Every structure is written in C-alpha cells, then in structure tokens.
Amino acid sequence: MKVAYGIDGYHVTSRPACVAIGTFDGLHRGHQAVIQVAREAAARYSGEVVVTTFDPHPLSVVAPPAEPFLLSTLDERIVLFEATGIDTLLVLRFDQRLRETQASDWLELIAGRLRAHHIVVSSNHTFGQNRQGTVGVLQAWAGARDIGVTVTPPVNEAGHTISSSAIREQLRRGDMAQAALWLGHWYGMSGVVIRGEGRGRSLGVPTANVQVSAEKLVPARGVYAAYATVAGVRYQAAVNIGVRPTFGGQVVAIEAHLLDADLDMYGQVLTLGFVERLREERAFPGPEGLLRQIQVDIENARHVLAVRPGRFHPS
C-alpha cells in the first residue's frame, strides 16, 4: 500500500482509479463495506483502489468535541488500511479552507484530480461547505462526467446500525466485545512507553505506561485483558486504565503488564488491542490487597486470552 499526503502527492496511473471517499475513523465494518465495494469495482475495471482519509478528523475543525473521541489516530488508521489490501491511501489535510470549499469544487479537487473512474461512498456521506454536498449531488456530478457511483447502505448488527458514534458509546461503557463486533477488529491504541512512578515494579508486577494522543478515546476505567505488540512481537497483557485510587492518584494512566515478559520498552511504541474488560477500577485498603487483586486479574486475563484469537484485523 502506498500512502500519499495531499492531492499533489498522488500520482495518476494508467489504471482506472476506484475511489472510496470518507474519513474512516476506526475503520469499522461499515467502512470496510465501502472499501470492499471499491475493491470489487477495481477488479471489474482492472483498476486500483484509492481510499481517502482526513487528518485532522473533520470534527476537530467543524465542532471539536468536549472529550477525546478518535477511534484511530492517523498512524493507527494507516495500519488498519494496510490490512485491507488497498493500493493507495490518500491523506488529505482537513482545515478551514477545505471546510469552506463549495461542494462542486470539493468534488473537482478530490475526484476530479484523481481522475476517478468509479466512486464509492456510504449513504450518509456529506461533503463541502455546510455539508451541502450530498449523495444526490455526487451522483449528478459524476453522471455528467460518465463516472460510476456506488452508494453503500448502512451495516446493521442485531438491529443496530454500526457507526463510529455507536462504537464510542460502547467503549466509554467498557463493552469491548460489542465494540470489537462492530469494529471487526479489537479496539486498539498505540503510544510511546514513558516512565511512570514505578509502583508496579515495586509490587513485583512491572508495567509499561503508554502515552497516547490527547484526542484518542480511552475506554472506561478498569482492568482489561489485551494483546500488546512492541517491536513486531505480540504478548498477552493485563492493562489497567485509571487514576490508581489506592495511591491517591488523580491523572488517568494506561499501564500494561506483559504476562510472560519483562522488557525495557521506554521510548518504544506499544500497541494495545483490548479484548475484554475484567473489572471496574476500585480502591484497596493498601498495597497488599491491591497485589492480591492484581494476581487474580492476571489469571483472569490469561483465561480470557487463551480462548480469544491473537489476530483480529479488518477483512
């Protein structure tokens, strides 16, 4: 997969471009359906699959949320896209200028400059100034230029429409199983391992403190069974998200304990894939009580991860 930054970074080829347009935050199953249709179109035309994404997320510019909301940072999204087998990922900068671009100019900028042969969007896709661009506008513009358009319907699961906002709600509740079902992959977060207070090591349970993007949605506080990947190697892990109330903490930290490894990971990027929430965060009378519970948490994490696959990526 090639990654192009900005329209000028994309080089038109002789192959017809089948373009999937969207932000694709989290690359959930609804997004995957859009990309699959683009792949099918590319197969028909012997073309290439080009997928757009925006950075920063348009919400950050249009209506910044009061709390972290990103399901995937750009780096995380690139990894997710890589697993889908697309040919080119086009990263477009979303700023005030792009926000105020008229719908017709938006289409000329993106689809026109890419020389799109076929365009795929979701049924709720909007674009251009004040979201004036609709699926109907796209179809009329493309029809006048003999460009094919496919509009994909929402993906539903047990009566629920899969969407980024619905997944965010599940994550804030700590329901990782439901979030994973709708995402089509474990919810993940990546960050640099930084030095903490060393309390885990003093208890005999060393942890890696992971610093993530300020905009990244962190799941509900508690202890989780997870997979941790560092330097290309995957480990089973128990992860605590919280303020460490037993020690009077106030700042939320993400601490990962690798079940069968004690590594020096400072300064390295650690990626976590959350499988299941084991319990809520709670305070203990002292370090001894906390350590006993940590030992229970580790065994529970082992049990959960023993029956859950270590590889779960977008299809």
C-alpha positions in Angstrom: 0.0 0.0 0.0 1.2 3.4 -1.0 0.5 6.4 1.3 0.2 9.8 -0.5 -0.1 13.0 1.5 -2.1 15.7 -0.2 -3.6 15.8 -3.7 -0.2 16.7 -5.1 1.3 13.6 -3.5 -0.9 11.3 -5.6 0.4 10.3 -9.0 -2.2 9.3 -11.5 -1.5 6.0 -13.2 -2.8 4.3 -16.3 -5.1 2.1 -14.3 -8.7 3.3 -13.6 -9.0 4.7 -10.1 -11.8 3.3 -8.0 -12.1 5.8 -5.1 -13.6 5.3 -1.7 -14.2 8.7 -0.1 -14.6 9.2 3.7 -12.7 9.7 6.9 -13.0 6.1 8.1 -12.2 6.7 11.8 -11.7 3.3 13.3 -12.3 1.5 10.0 -15.3 -0.3 11.4 -17.4 -2.8 9.5 -19.5 -0.1 7.8 -16.3 1.4 6.5 -15.0 -2.0 5.5 -18.1 -2.5 3.4 -17.4 0.7 1.4 -13.8 -0.4 0.8 -14.9 -3.9 -0.3 -17.2 -2.4 -2.9 -14.3 -0.3 -4.2 -12.2 -3.4 -4.4 -14.9 -5.2 -6.4 -15.2 -2.2 -8.8 -11.4 -2.2 -9.2 -11.4 -5.9 -10.0 -14.0 -5.3 -12.7 -12.1 -2.5 -14.3 -8.6 -3.8 -13.7 -8.2 -0.7 -11.7 -6.6 0.4 -8.5 -8.3 1.1 -5.1 -7.7 4.6 -3.8 -9.1 5.4 -0.4 -9.2 8.9 1.2 -8.9 9.8 4.8 -8.7 13.2 6.5 -6.3 14.4 9.1 -7.1 16.0 11.4 -10.5 14.5 11.8 -13.1 16.9 10.4 -14.9 17.0 13.8 -11.8 18.6 15.3 -12.3 21.5 12.9 -16.0 21.8 12.5 -17.2 21.1 16.1 -14.4 20.0 18.4 -15.9 17.5 21.0 -15.6 18.2 24.7 -13.8 14.9 25.3 -11.4 12.7 23.4 -13.2 10.9 20.5 -10.8 9.5 18.0 -11.2 5.8 17.4 -7.9 5.8 15.4 -5.1 8.2 15.1 -3.7 8.6 11.6 -0.8 6.2 12.3 -3.3 3.6 13.7 -5.5 4.1 10.6 -2.7 3.5 8.2 -2.0 0.2 9.9 -5.7 -0.8 9.6 -5.9 0.3 6.0 -2.8 -1.8 5.2 -4.7 -4.9 6.3 -7.5 -4.3 3.8 -5.2 -4.7 0.7 -5.9 -1.3 -0.9 -3.5 0.1 -3.4 -3.2 3.7 -2.2 -4.2 5.7 0.8 -4.6 9.4 0.2 -4.3 11.5 3.4 -5.9 14.9 2.9 -5.5 17.7 5.4 -8.8 19.0 6.7 -8.5 22.6 7.6 -10.7 25.7 7.5 -10.0 26.2 3.8 -11.2 22.8 2.9 -14.2 23.1 5.2 -15.3 26.2 3.3 -14.9 24.7 -0.2 -18.1 24.5 -2.2 -19.4 21.0 -2.9 -18.7 21.1 -6.6 -15.2 22.4 -6.1 -14.7 19.7 -3.4 -15.5 17.0 -6.0 -13.3 18.6 -8.6 -10.5 18.8 -6.0 -10.8 15.2 -4.9 -12.5 13.0 -7.5 -11.6 15.2 -10.5 -7.9 15.5 -9.7 -7.7 11.7 -9.0 -9.3 11.0 -12.4 -11.8 8.8 -10.6 -13.4 6.1 -12.8 -15.7 4.9 -10.0 -16.6 6.5 -6.7 -17.9 4.7 -3.6 -19.4 6.4 -0.5 -21.6 5.5 2.3 -25.3 6.5 2.2 -24.8 9.2 4.8 -21.8 10.8 3.2 -21.7 14.6 3.0 -19.1 17.0 1.9 -18.3 20.6 1.1 -19.3 23.9 2.8 -22.0 23.4 5.4 -22.3 19.8 4.3 -24.2 20.9 1.2 -22.7 18.0 -0.8 -25.0 15.0 -0.6 -25.1 11.6 -2.3 -27.5 13.2 -4.8 -25.1 16.0 -5.6 -22.3 13.4 -6.1 -24.4 11.3 -8.4 -25.4 14.2 -10.6 -21.8 15.5 -10.8 -20.4 12.0 -11.6 -23.2 11.2 -14.1 -22.3 14.3 -16.1 -18.7 13.0 -16.4 -19.5 9.4 -17.0 -18.1 8.4 -13.6 -19.7 5.4 -11.8 -21.0 5.8 -8.3 -21.9 3.2 -5.7 -23.7 4.2 -2.5 -23.3 1.6 0.2 -26.2 1.1 2.7 -25.5 1.1 6.5 -24.3 -2.2 8.0 -26.6 -3.4 10.7 -26.0 -5.9 13.5 -28.9 -7.3 15.5 -31.0 -4.3 14.7 -28.2 -1.7 15.5 -26.6 0.4 12.8 -22.9 0.3 13.0 -21.4 3.7 13.3 -18.4 5.4 14.9 -20.6 7.2 17.4 -22.2 3.9 18.5 -18.8 2.3 18.9 -17.6 5.3 21.0 -20.6 4.7 23.3 -19.6 1.1 23.8 -16.0 2.0 24.6 -17.0 4.6 27.1 -19.0 1.8 28.8 -16.1 -0.6 28.7 -18.0 -3.1 26.5 -15.0 -4.2 24.4 -16.8 -7.3 23.0 -19.6 -5.2 21.5 -17.1 -2.6 20.2 -15.0 -5.3 18.6 -18.0 -6.9 17.0 -18.9 -3.6 15.3 -15.4 -2.6 14.5 -14.5 -6.0 13.0 -11.2 -5.9 15.0 -10.0 -5.3 18.5 -10.1 -1.7 19.6 -6.5 -0.6 19.6 -4.4 2.2 20.8 -0.7 3.0 20.2 1.6 5.2 22.2 5.1 5.7 23.4 6.1 4.0 26.6 7.1 6.6 29.2 8.5 6.4 32.7 5.9 6.2 35.5 6.2 6.1 39.2 7.4 2.5 39.3 4.7 1.3 41.6 4.0 -1.8 39.6 7.7 -2.9 39.7 7.8 -2.2 43.4 4.9 -4.7 43.8 6.6 -7.2 41.6 4.3 -6.5 38.6 6.2 -4.2 36.2 4.0 -2.2 33.9 4.6 -0.1 30.8 3.0 3.4 30.9 1.6 4.2 27.5 1.2 7.8 26.4 -1.5 8.2 23.7 -2.8 11.1 21.7 -4.8 13.6 23.6 -7.7 13.1 21.1 -7.7 9.3 21.4 -10.7 7.8 23.0 -9.6 5.8 26.1 -12.0 3.1 27.2 -13.8 3.2 30.6 -11.6 2.9 33.6 -10.8 -0.6 34.8 -8.7 -3.7 34.1 -8.6 -5.3 30.7 -7.3 -8.5 29.0 -5.4 -7.3 26.0 -2.8 -8.1 23.4 0.3 -5.9 23.4 2.7 -5.5 20.5 6.1 -4.0 20.6 8.9 -4.2 18.0 6.7 -6.5 16.0 6.2 -9.1 18.8 2.8 -9.7 20.3 2.4 -10.6 24.0 -0.6 -11.3 26.2 -1.2 -8.5 28.7 -3.3 -7.2 31.6 -4.0 -3.5 31.2 -5.1 -1.0 33.9 -6.8 2.2 32.9 -7.3 4.6 35.8 -6.0 7.0 38.4 -4.6 4.4 40.8 -7.0 5.3 43.7 -5.2 3.1 46.2 -2.3 5.6 46.0 -4.4 8.7 45.8 -3.8 9.3 42.1 -5.7 11.9 40.0 -4.4 11.5 36.5 -5.7 8.7 34.3 -2.8 6.4 33.2 -2.7 3.4 30.8 -0.5 0.7 32.3 0.2 -2.6 30.6 1.7 -5.6 32.3 3.0 -8.2 29.9 2.1 -11.6 31.2 5.3 -13.5 30.3 7.9 -10.9 29.6 9.7 -8.1 31.4 11.1 -5.8 28.8 12.8 -2.4 28.7 10.3 -0.6 26.5 11.0 3.0 27.4 10.7 5.2 24.3 9.3 2.4 22.1 5.8 2.4 20.6 3.5 -0.1 22.3 0.2 -1.1 20.6 -2.7 -2.5 22.7 -5.6 -4.5 21.4 -8.4 -4.6 24.0 -10.2 -7.9 24.3 -12.3 -7.8 27.4 -12.9 -5.6 30.5 -12.2 -7.8 33.6 -13.5 -5.4 36.3 -14.1 -1.8 37.1 -11.5 0.5 38.8 -11.6 0.5 42.6 -9.5 1.4 45.6 -8.0 -1.1 48.0 -7.1 -0.6 51.7 -3.4 -0.9 50.9 -0.7 -2.4 48.5 -1.2 -5.9 49.8 -4.8 -6.0 48.9 -4.1 -4.5 45.6 -1.4 -7.0 44.8 -3.7 -9.9 45.6 -6.3 -8.5 43.2 -3.7 -7.9 40.5 -2.7 -11.6 40.7 -6.4 -12.5 40.2 -6.6 -10.1 37.3 -3.6 -11.7 35.7 -5.1 -15.1 35.9 -8.4 -13.9 34.6 -6.6 -12.2 31.7 -4.8 -15.5 30.9 -8.1 -17.3 30.9 -9.8 -14.8 28.5 -6.9 -14.6 26.1 -6.5 -18.4 26.0 -9.8 -18.6 24.1 -9.6 -15.4 22.1 -7.5 -15.2 18.9 -4.4 -13.1 19.0 -5.0 -11.8 15.5 -8.2 -9.9 14.7 -7.9 -7.4 11.8 -10.2 -5.8 9.2 -11.1 -8.3 6.5 
